Each structure stands twice: as structure tokens, then as C-alpha cells.
């Protein structure tokens, strides 16, 4: 990834920055207009910040920023600079919008608040993921935790969100916990629609420039590549299928790399439910 960042495209980076800011606005609106007035909790560090805010009376925005600072430092050193930078930009602007925008109770219906809070939150999280960042905290932490264990990454998301649901139930009653579950479900479905909820993905790149694409991948993503001979069914051209397993955080970077190395390449992305063997965990 460091090699890729040496050749920064100003327009591309500006687009990613703008997306991170727009995503932050959506996340802040989901909280200040729907979730906070209804005492319903979001997923991840945002939900943790809401819980801590109820206990300490500090603002959720400030707590969200404080929770993300140590994780961002670790992510910068261990996960990847571009991914961590745009994740922290998203968190910083989420904090800004949470403080700048008023908390307004638009509806008294807690179901509407739960659903629309989940929709806006899912749109915000899915949008920044689609462009090579994240909404911070948990995404970075999960990648770091996964290196110490062979367990699938999804279990860490499940554990943290289960803790948020149980804590919300203990603080406000099980009815609120159920509405929190509704919000988590809606937001996850929006992330599915905009990006992907699957942590590991397999990319199959069909190209007649196998050497160029493989070299570009090796320079920018530390992953093994399997090359399979192929032939175009219509053109009868000799081609290759380059198969590579990546994490969802590398999907945007992969798209850029392949498009630059061979704009005519065809890439199919599929869910990977499990990986055995030499899958590099420290990316």
C-alpha cells in the first residue's frame, strides 16, 4: 500500500476525502435525529460512545473521537496508512457534526427512529467502506485482533454488538435492546447493499496482461496470486484468470490497481466463507 501512496492522484484523494465527510454527516444525522432521541444504540464504537455518554454525561461525539485515537495510532502502524487516514477523517467529521448539529426528536415512534437511524447509519458506513475507508474503531480493531487468532473476523463484530445490545437492555430495558437489534439489522442490510459485509473476498481477474496485473498487485497488496490459463469464449483469445483473496478493506484499492494495469480486465468478486493455509493475516 505504501508504494501506491507514493503516486497520489489529487482528484482521487479529494473524492475519497469528500466521501468520508459526506459519510460522517449521514452518521451524525442518524444519531442526532433518530437514535439518540429514542435512546436506541448504533453498532460498533458509536454505540459504545452512546453508552458511555449515558454513564458519564459527556457528549457522544467527544467520546467517539477519544475511543478512536489509540485505535487509529495502531491502525496507522499495523493496518495501512490510507485506510486508517480516511477512517480517522470520517471519525473526526462525525464528531464535528455531532457537536454542530442539534439533537431533534423528529418522531415519537421508536420503530421509525430505529429504522431510519439504521438506514442513515448503514448508508454512511457503507459509503465510506466503498471508497477505501471505514467508520473507524471496530473495523481497525477487528483486523488487529484477528492476527492473534484463527477465528473468523465476524465473531469480533458479533461479540461487540452483542455487548452493546445487552448493555442497552440492562440500562433501558429489553424493549430498547430489541429496537437496538432492529437498528443493527437495518444498518447491516444497507452496508450489504452499498458495499459488502463479508470480511474476506475472492477476486478473479480475467486479463490478457497477466504479468502487468500481477506485478501491480504484488507492489501494492501483499497477497499471493494464483494464475490460471483461460480462453475467451467469444473472442477465442488466450487469457489468464488471476485469483486473489483479499479483505474487504482492500477492495477499493484492488479496483484501482487492476483498472490502471489493464482497463479492459474483467473482475468477479465473490464471498469467501473460509481460508485455510498461507493467508497473510497482517494486512
Kinemage of the C-alpha trace (Angstrom):
@kinemage 1
@onewidth
@group {chain A} dominant
@subgroup {mainchain}
@vectorlist {calphas} color= white
{ca unk a 1} P 0.000 0.000 0.000
{ca unk a 2} L 2.920 2.361 0.703
{ca unk a 3} L 4.053 2.064 -2.933
{ca unk a 4} L 0.611 3.011 -4.103
{ca unk a 5} L 0.503 6.093 -1.875
{ca unk a 6} L 3.714 7.452 -3.427
{ca unk a 7} L 1.730 8.174 -6.599
{ca unk a 8} L -1.121 10.170 -5.090
{ca unk a 9} L -3.826 11.267 -7.519
{ca unk a 10} L -5.062 14.576 -6.099
{ca unk a 11} L -8.514 14.310 -7.663
{ca unk a 12} L -8.926 10.719 -6.471
{ca unk a 13} L -7.810 11.554 -2.942
{ca unk a 14} L -10.087 14.597 -2.932
{ca unk a 15} L -13.019 12.381 -3.897
{ca unk a 16} L -12.223 9.949 -1.067
{ca unk a 17} L -11.939 12.844 1.393
{ca unk a 18} L -15.297 14.242 0.276
{ca unk a 19} L -16.912 10.803 0.603
{ca unk a 20} L -15.505 10.423 4.138
{ca unk a 21} L -17.035 13.800 5.088
{ca unk a 22} L -20.430 13.041 3.499
{ca unk a 23} L -20.449 9.665 5.243
{ca unk a 24} L -19.735 11.393 8.559
{ca unk a 25} L -22.701 13.711 8.008
{ca unk a 26} L -25.020 10.756 7.424
{ca unk a 27} L -23.742 9.004 10.552
{ca unk a 28} L -24.222 12.147 12.645
{ca unk a 29} L -27.744 12.700 11.287
{ca unk a 30} L -28.687 9.107 12.113
{ca unk a 31} L -27.666 9.713 15.721
{ca unk a 32} L -28.900 13.262 16.363
{ca unk a 33} L -32.213 12.942 14.529
{ca unk a 34} L -33.229 9.370 15.317
{ca unk a 35} L -31.132 7.166 17.618
{ca unk a 36} L -30.115 9.494 20.463
{ca unk a 37} L -33.630 10.984 20.977
{ca unk a 38} L -35.072 7.451 21.130
{ca unk a 39} L -32.290 6.022 23.367
{ca unk a 40} L -31.549 3.432 20.671
{ca unk a 41} L -27.922 2.443 20.125
{ca unk a 42} L -25.819 2.162 16.988
{ca unk a 43} L -23.243 -0.548 16.285
{ca unk a 44} L -19.514 -0.510 16.948
{ca unk a 45} L -17.650 2.288 18.700
{ca unk a 46} L -20.536 4.660 18.016
{ca unk a 47} L -22.801 2.516 20.187
{ca unk a 48} L -20.084 2.279 22.850
{ca unk a 49} L -19.776 6.078 22.808
{ca unk a 50} L -23.549 6.387 23.283
{ca unk a 51} L -23.448 4.048 26.282
{ca unk a 52} L -20.503 5.869 27.858
{ca unk a 53} L -22.270 9.183 27.264
{ca unk a 54} L -25.251 7.966 29.300
{ca unk a 55} L -22.902 6.948 32.118
{ca unk a 56} L -20.573 9.976 32.120
{ca unk a 57} L -22.758 12.778 30.690
{ca unk a 58} L -20.014 13.603 28.171
{ca unk a 59} L -21.081 14.117 24.566
{ca unk a 60} L -21.144 11.030 22.299
{ca unk a 61} L -19.089 12.880 19.673
{ca unk a 62} L -16.226 13.617 22.042
{ca unk a 63} L -16.221 10.064 23.403
{ca unk a 64} L -16.252 8.636 19.864
{ca unk a 65} L -13.164 10.671 19.000
{ca unk a 66} L -11.348 9.675 22.207
{ca unk a 67} L -12.103 5.983 21.665
{ca unk a 68} L -10.739 6.117 18.131
{ca unk a 69} L -7.445 7.930 18.773
{ca unk a 70} L -5.473 4.946 20.203
{ca unk a 71} L -7.018 2.583 17.643
{ca unk a 72} L -6.094 4.964 14.815
{ca unk a 73} L -2.471 5.063 16.003
{ca unk a 74} L -2.319 1.256 15.985
{ca unk a 75} L -4.037 1.125 12.601
{ca unk a 76} L -1.579 3.621 11.110
{ca unk a 77} L 1.329 1.402 12.139
{ca unk a 78} L -0.184 -2.039 11.545
{ca unk a 79} L -3.130 -1.951 9.110
{ca unk a 80} L -2.415 0.652 6.422
{ca unk a 81} L -1.934 4.391 6.228
{ca unk a 82} L -4.507 5.257 3.554
{ca unk a 83} L -7.259 3.135 5.112
{ca unk a 84} L -6.552 4.476 8.615
{ca unk a 85} L -6.287 8.109 7.466
{ca unk a 86} L -9.681 8.166 5.779
{ca unk a 87} L -11.225 6.213 8.644
{ca unk a 88} L -10.000 8.845 11.092
{ca unk a 89} L -11.155 11.674 8.813
{ca unk a 90} L -14.598 10.081 8.936
{ca unk a 91} L -14.494 9.824 12.748
{ca unk a 92} L -13.247 13.401 13.171
{ca unk a 93} L -16.011 14.846 10.993
{ca unk a 94} L -18.615 12.613 12.637
{ca unk a 95} L -17.561 14.161 15.951
{ca unk a 96} L -17.746 17.657 14.440
{ca unk a 97} L -21.237 17.127 13.014
{ca unk a 98} L -22.480 15.515 16.228
{ca unk a 99} L -21.424 18.644 18.134
{ca unk a 100} L -22.562 21.132 15.476
{ca unk a 101} L -25.975 19.682 14.664
{ca unk a 102} L -28.794 19.867 17.227
{ca unk a 103} L -30.434 16.767 18.669
{ca unk a 104} L -34.014 16.888 17.352
{ca unk a 105} L -36.775 14.435 18.145
{ca unk a 106} L -38.470 14.175 14.745
{ca unk a 107} L -40.759 11.285 15.639
{ca unk a 108} L -42.162 9.827 18.839
{ca unk a 109} L -42.417 6.409 17.188
{ca unk a 110} L -39.420 4.378 18.350
{ca unk a 111} L -39.743 1.921 15.451
{ca unk a 112} L -39.438 4.756 12.921
{ca unk a 113} L -36.440 6.109 14.818
{ca unk a 114} L -34.794 2.687 14.877
{ca unk a 115} L -35.374 2.027 11.175
{ca unk a 116} L -34.423 5.445 9.820
{ca unk a 117} L -31.453 5.679 12.191
{ca unk a 118} L -30.286 2.315 10.859
{ca unk a 119} L -30.840 3.407 7.250
{ca unk a 120} L -28.803 6.599 7.547
{ca unk a 121} L -26.117 4.892 9.639
{ca unk a 122} L -25.846 2.000 7.191
{ca unk a 123} L -25.642 4.398 4.241
{ca unk a 124} L -22.853 6.336 5.942
{ca unk a 125} L -20.842 3.256 6.916
{ca unk a 126} L -21.338 1.541 3.558
{ca unk a 127} L -20.397 4.650 1.579
{ca unk a 128} L -17.031 5.163 3.267
{ca unk a 129} L -16.250 1.432 3.006
{ca unk a 130} L -16.963 1.544 -0.719
{ca unk a 131} L -14.283 4.203 -1.168
{ca unk a 132} L -11.462 2.629 0.829
{ca unk a 133} L -12.060 3.809 4.395
{ca unk a 134} L -14.278 2.883 7.328
{ca unk a 135} L -16.293 4.489 10.084
{ca unk a 136} L -13.363 3.795 12.403
{ca unk a 137} L -12.853 1.931 15.625
{ca unk a 138} L -14.156 -1.586 15.308
{ca unk a 139} L -13.062 -2.195 11.713
{ca unk a 140} L -9.455 -1.362 12.581
{ca unk a 141} L -9.555 -3.162 15.924
{ca unk a 142} L -11.024 -6.332 14.430
{ca unk a 143} L -8.216 -6.589 11.879
{ca unk a 144} L -5.658 -6.269 14.667
{ca unk a 145} L -7.409 -8.814 16.910
{ca unk a 146} L -7.748 -11.323 14.091
{ca unk a 147} L -3.965 -11.682 13.808
{ca unk a 148} L -3.827 -13.281 17.238
{ca unk a 149} L -6.440 -15.902 16.467
{ca unk a 150} L -7.618 -18.225 13.709
{ca unk a 151} L -11.226 -17.344 14.427
{ca unk a 152} L -13.210 -15.643 11.649
{ca unk a 153} L -13.264 -11.848 11.873
{ca unk a 154} L -17.060 -11.749 12.024
{ca unk a 155} L -17.058 -13.191 15.537
{ca unk a 156} L -15.491 -9.990 16.879
{ca unk a 157} L -18.211 -7.853 15.305
{ca unk a 158} L -20.803 -10.180 16.812
{ca unk a 159} L -19.261 -10.065 20.309
{ca unk a 160} L -19.029 -6.267 20.431
{ca unk a 161} L -22.526 -5.699 19.067
{ca unk a 162} L -23.923 -8.330 21.443
{ca unk a 163} L -22.347 -6.409 24.335
{ca unk a 164} L -23.973 -3.189 23.099
{ca unk a 165} L -27.394 -4.856 22.854
{ca unk a 166} L -27.131 -6.436 26.310
{ca unk a 167} L -25.889 -3.206 27.897
{ca unk a 168} L -28.706 -1.201 26.310
{ca unk a 169} L -31.152 -3.765 27.690
{ca unk a 170} L -29.662 -3.508 31.184
{ca unk a 171} L -29.764 0.302 31.107
{ca unk a 172} L -33.149 0.942 29.476
{ca unk a 173} L -34.962 -2.398 29.439
{ca unk a 174} L -35.122 -5.284 26.985
{ca unk a 175} L -37.567 -3.418 24.743
{ca unk a 176} L -34.813 -0.902 23.934
{ca unk a 177} L -32.417 -3.811 23.338
{ca unk a 178} L -34.822 -5.210 20.752
{ca unk a 179} L -35.058 -1.850 18.992
{ca unk a 180} L -31.260 -1.670 19.026
{ca unk a 181} L -31.202 -5.077 17.322
{ca unk a 182} L -33.590 -3.694 14.695
{ca unk a 183} L -31.237 -0.768 14.055
{ca unk a 184} L -28.231 -3.083 13.735
{ca unk a 185} L -30.105 -5.303 11.283
{ca unk a 186} L -31.223 -2.402 9.095
{ca unk a 187} L -27.759 -0.813 9.034
{ca unk a 188} L -26.102 -4.139 8.145
{ca unk a 189} L -28.517 -4.623 5.242
{ca unk a 190} L -27.650 -1.160 3.896
{ca unk a 191} L -23.945 -1.947 4.164
{ca unk a 192} L -24.604 -5.178 2.258
{ca unk a 193} L -26.314 -3.192 -0.485
{ca unk a 194} L -23.677 -0.465 -0.780
{ca unk a 195} L -20.525 -2.492 -0.191
{ca unk a 196} L -20.222 -5.901 1.452
{ca unk a 197} L -20.493 -7.265 4.955
{ca unk a 198} L -18.162 -10.161 4.178
{ca unk a 199} L -14.691 -9.618 5.585
{ca unk a 200} L -12.814 -11.888 3.159
{ca unk a 201} L -13.426 -11.819 -0.582
{ca unk a 202} L -12.026 -13.647 -3.601
{ca unk a 203} L -11.274 -11.624 -6.724
{ca unk a 204} L -10.972 -13.412 -10.070
{ca unk a 205} L -9.394 -11.091 -12.618
{ca unk a 206} L -9.696 -12.169 -16.271
{ca unk a 207} L -6.970 -10.427 -18.291
{ca unk a 208} L -4.600 -10.824 -21.219
{ca unk a 209} L -2.000 -8.757 -19.326
{ca unk a 210} L -1.274 -11.257 -16.583
{ca unk a 211} L 2.314 -10.159 -15.922
{ca unk a 212} L 1.424 -6.456 -15.638
{ca unk a 213} L -1.554 -7.061 -13.360
{ca unk a 214} L 0.366 -9.489 -11.141
{ca unk a 215} L 3.284 -7.072 -10.787
{ca unk a 216} L 0.934 -4.214 -9.860
{ca unk a 217} L -0.850 -6.376 -7.276
{ca unk a 218} L 2.398 -7.529 -5.681
{ca unk a 219} L 3.663 -3.951 -5.432
{ca unk a 220} L 0.586 -2.651 -3.667
{ca unk a 221} L -1.193 -5.566 -1.950
{ca unk a 222} L 0.804 -8.203 -0.080
{ca unk a 223} L -1.223 -11.179 -1.252
{ca unk a 224} L -0.442 -14.325 -3.177
{ca unk a 225} L -1.822 -14.573 -6.716
{ca unk a 226} L -2.810 -17.820 -8.483
{ca unk a 227} L -2.673 -17.677 -12.292
{ca unk a 228} L -4.983 -19.964 -14.272
{ca unk a 229} L -4.871 -20.273 -18.099
{ca unk a 230} L -8.145 -19.327 -19.820
{ca unk a 231} L -9.597 -18.635 -23.272
{ca unk a 232} L -12.212 -16.094 -24.262
{ca unk a 233} L -15.428 -17.874 -25.195
{ca unk a 234} L -16.354 -15.304 -27.864
{ca unk a 235} L -13.010 -13.818 -28.915
{ca unk a 236} L -11.065 -17.113 -28.595
{ca unk a 237} L -8.174 -15.045 -27.214
{ca unk a 238} L -5.762 -16.646 -24.776
{ca unk a 239} L -6.212 -15.037 -21.365
{ca unk a 240} L -5.431 -15.724 -17.712
{ca unk a 241} L -7.540 -15.722 -14.565
{ca unk a 242} L -5.674 -14.205 -11.630
{ca unk a 243} L -7.240 -15.370 -8.360
{ca unk a 244} L -6.505 -13.406 -5.182
{ca unk a 245} L -8.086 -13.468 -1.708
{ca unk a 246} L -8.343 -10.067 -0.028
{ca unk a 247} L -10.049 -8.406 2.924
{ca unk a 248} L -12.980 -6.096 2.255
{ca unk a 249} L -10.803 -3.102 3.175
{ca unk a 250} L -8.566 -3.796 0.166
{ca unk a 251} L -11.427 -3.980 -2.346
{ca unk a 252} L -11.328 -0.330 -3.402
{ca unk a 253} L -7.529 -0.412 -3.761
{ca unk a 254} L -7.757 -3.620 -5.808
{ca unk a 255} L -10.227 -1.971 -8.189
{ca unk a 256} L -7.862 0.966 -8.727
{ca unk a 257} L -4.817 -1.254 -9.274
{ca unk a 258} L -6.479 -3.573 -11.799
{ca unk a 259} L -8.092 -0.670 -13.663
{ca unk a 260} L -4.715 1.038 -14.008
{ca unk a 261} L -2.820 -2.112 -15.065
{ca unk a 262} L -5.487 -3.345 -17.516
{ca unk a 263} L -8.612 -1.207 -18.037
{ca unk a 264} L -10.103 -3.990 -20.173
{ca unk a 265} L -9.819 -6.642 -17.420
{ca unk a 266} L -12.960 -8.355 -16.133
{ca unk a 267} L -13.064 -8.841 -12.354
{ca unk a 268} L -15.519 -11.022 -10.442
{ca unk a 269} L -15.748 -10.599 -6.655
{ca unk a 270} L -17.237 -13.441 -4.588
{ca unk a 271} L -17.737 -14.076 -0.893
{ca unk a 272} L -15.095 -16.174 0.843
{ca unk a 273} L -16.520 -18.082 3.796
{ca unk a 274} L -13.205 -19.539 4.956
{ca unk a 275} L -9.497 -19.663 4.165
{ca unk a 276} L -7.009 -22.400 5.045
{ca unk a 277} L -3.260 -22.319 4.602
{ca unk a 278} L -0.990 -19.410 3.823
{ca unk a 279} L -3.384 -16.453 4.034
{ca unk a 280} L -1.438 -13.459 5.299
{ca unk a 281} L -3.179 -12.096 8.415
{ca unk a 282} L -1.249 -8.884 8.966
{ca unk a 283} L -2.891 -6.927 6.157
